[in-house]
Amino acid sequence: MGHGLQFDQTADGRMLKLLNVIDEYTRECLAIVVERSIDADGVVACLEQITAERGAPAYVRFDNGPEFIAHALADWCRFNGTETVFIDPGSPWQNAWVESFNGRLRDEHLNGQRFDSLLEAKVFTEDWRIDYNINRPHSAHGWLTPVEFVEAWLNQQQLTLA
């Protein structure tokens, strides 16, 4: 699972911070948290929500931002048996899936929107995330969308276990 931060602003010039969480295997966007600020506790809350729905990830990939190197996040990873992988400073290619996703989010959504409020940014961004997962095929998955890829993988696992 990869994580990345992006920044934008509302029409009044106030900052928006976006925490993007990507499943590097399925290419699903598991979450986009949109807030005025996001600290380590916010990252942990996001991971808790994802873990409640899908189970704890085997590993998480972060850059070296303060919200990712905090003790609260390290404790969460240790408690959940999740390994951490940190990219080297100034090496975005080590977080390729998140960087690619960030570019898409910027080009296809953020650059074309003018958010009047935090709530508007949250709602429109969640709509974009859902569309990305359901309607955007990926060449790496034989042109299946992330949701279709997950369904095919789960069906294959069930056949393997049968």
C-alpha positions as CSV (number, residue, x, y, z in Angstrom):
1,M,0.0,0.0,0.0
2,G,1.4,3.4,-1.0
3,H,0.7,6.8,0.5
4,G,1.2,10.2,-0.8
5,L,0.3,13.8,0.0
6,Q,-1.0,16.5,-2.3
7,F,-2.0,20.1,-1.7
8,D,-4.6,22.3,-3.2
9,Q,-6.8,25.2,-2.0
10,T,-10.3,26.3,-1.7
11,A,-11.6,29.5,-3.6
12,D,-10.8,31.6,-0.5
13,G,-7.1,30.6,-0.7
14,R,-7.2,28.3,2.4
15,M,-5.1,25.1,2.1
16,L,-6.4,21.6,1.4
17,K,-4.2,18.6,2.1
18,L,-5.0,15.3,0.4
19,L,-3.8,11.9,1.7
20,N,-3.9,9.4,-1.1
21,V,-3.8,5.7,-0.3
22,I,-3.2,3.3,-3.2
23,D,-3.1,-0.5,-3.2
24,E,0.0,-1.1,-5.3
25,Y,-1.2,-4.5,-6.5
26,T,-4.7,-3.8,-7.5
27,R,-4.2,-0.1,-8.3
28,E,-7.3,0.7,-6.3
29,C,-7.5,4.1,-4.6
30,L,-8.4,3.0,-1.1
31,A,-8.9,6.5,0.3
32,I,-8.4,10.1,-0.4
33,V,-8.6,12.0,2.8
34,V,-9.2,15.7,2.3
35,E,-8.7,18.0,5.2
36,R,-7.2,21.4,6.0
37,S,-4.3,19.6,7.7
38,I,-3.4,15.9,8.2
39,D,-1.0,14.8,11.0
40,A,0.1,11.3,12.0
41,D,-3.1,10.7,13.9
42,G,-5.1,11.4,10.7
43,V,-2.9,8.9,8.8
44,V,-3.5,6.3,11.6
45,A,-7.3,7.0,11.5
46,C,-7.3,6.4,7.7
47,L,-5.3,3.2,8.1
48,E,-7.7,2.0,10.8
49,Q,-10.7,2.5,8.6
50,I,-9.1,0.7,5.7
51,T,-7.9,-2.1,8.0
52,A,-11.4,-2.5,9.4
53,E,-12.7,-3.1,5.9
54,R,-9.9,-5.1,4.3
55,G,-7.5,-6.2,7.0
56,A,-4.1,-4.9,7.8
57,P,-1.7,-4.5,4.8
58,A,1.5,-6.4,4.7
59,Y,3.5,-3.2,4.2
60,V,3.0,0.5,3.7
61,R,5.2,2.8,1.6
62,F,5.7,6.4,2.7
63,D,7.9,9.3,2.0
64,N,9.7,10.9,5.0
65,G,7.2,13.6,5.8
66,P,6.6,14.2,9.5
67,E,3.1,12.7,9.4
68,F,4.7,9.4,8.2
69,I,7.7,9.1,10.5
70,A,5.8,9.9,13.8
71,H,5.7,7.4,16.7
72,A,1.9,7.0,16.4
73,L,2.3,5.6,12.9
74,A,5.2,3.4,13.9
75,D,3.2,2.1,16.8
76,W,0.2,1.3,14.6
77,C,2.4,-0.6,12.1
78,R,4.1,-2.6,14.9
79,F,0.7,-3.4,16.5
80,N,-0.8,-4.6,13.2
81,G,2.3,-6.5,12.0
82,T,2.7,-4.1,9.0
83,E,6.1,-3.5,7.6
84,T,7.1,0.0,6.6
85,V,9.1,1.0,3.5
86,F,10.3,4.6,3.3
87,I,11.4,6.1,0.0
88,D,14.7,8.0,-0.1
89,P,14.3,11.8,0.1
90,G,14.1,13.3,-3.4
91,S,13.3,9.9,-5.0
92,P,9.7,9.9,-6.1
93,W,10.2,7.1,-8.5
94,Q,10.5,4.8,-5.5
95,N,6.8,5.5,-4.9
96,A,5.8,5.1,-8.6
97,W,2.2,4.0,-8.3
98,V,1.3,6.9,-5.9
99,E,3.2,9.4,-8.0
100,S,1.4,8.2,-11.1
101,F,-1.9,8.4,-9.3
102,N,-1.1,11.9,-7.9
103,G,-0.5,13.1,-11.5
104,R,-3.9,11.7,-12.7
105,L,-5.7,13.2,-9.7
106,R,-4.0,16.6,-10.4
107,D,-4.6,16.6,-14.2
108,E,-8.1,15.0,-14.2
109,H,-9.7,16.4,-11.1
110,L,-7.9,19.1,-9.1
111,N,-6.8,21.3,-12.0
112,G,-10.3,21.4,-13.3
113,Q,-12.1,22.2,-10.0
114,R,-12.7,25.3,-8.0
115,F,-13.7,24.2,-4.5
116,D,-15.8,26.7,-2.6
117,S,-15.5,24.8,0.7
118,L,-13.8,21.9,2.4
119,L,-17.1,19.9,2.2
120,E,-17.3,20.5,-1.5
121,A,-13.7,19.3,-2.0
122,K,-14.4,16.1,0.0
123,V,-17.6,15.2,-1.9
124,F,-16.3,15.9,-5.4
125,T,-13.0,14.1,-4.6
126,E,-14.7,11.1,-3.3
127,D,-16.9,10.9,-6.4
128,W,-13.7,11.1,-8.5
129,R,-12.1,8.3,-6.4
130,I,-15.1,6.0,-6.9
131,D,-15.1,6.7,-10.7
132,Y,-11.4,6.0,-10.8
133,N,-11.9,2.6,-9.2
134,I,-15.0,1.5,-11.1
135,N,-14.5,3.0,-14.6
136,R,-10.7,3.4,-15.2
137,P,-9.1,0.4,-16.9
138,H,-5.3,-0.2,-16.4
139,S,-3.1,-1.6,-19.0
140,A,-1.1,-3.5,-16.3
141,H,-4.3,-5.5,-15.5
142,G,-5.3,-6.3,-19.1
143,W,-7.4,-3.2,-19.3
144,L,-9.6,-4.2,-16.3
145,T,-10.6,-1.5,-13.9
146,P,-9.3,-1.9,-10.3
147,V,-12.6,-3.2,-9.1
148,E,-12.8,-5.7,-12.0
149,F,-9.2,-6.8,-11.3
150,V,-10.0,-7.4,-7.6
151,E,-13.2,-9.4,-8.5
152,A,-11.2,-11.6,-11.0
153,W,-8.4,-12.1,-8.4
154,L,-10.9,-13.1,-5.7
155,N,-12.7,-15.5,-8.1
156,Q,-9.4,-17.1,-9.0
157,Q,-8.5,-17.5,-5.3
158,Q,-11.8,-19.2,-4.6
159,L,-11.2,-21.6,-7.5
160,T,-7.7,-22.4,-6.2
161,L,-9.1,-23.2,-2.8
162,A,-11.9,-25.4,-4.1
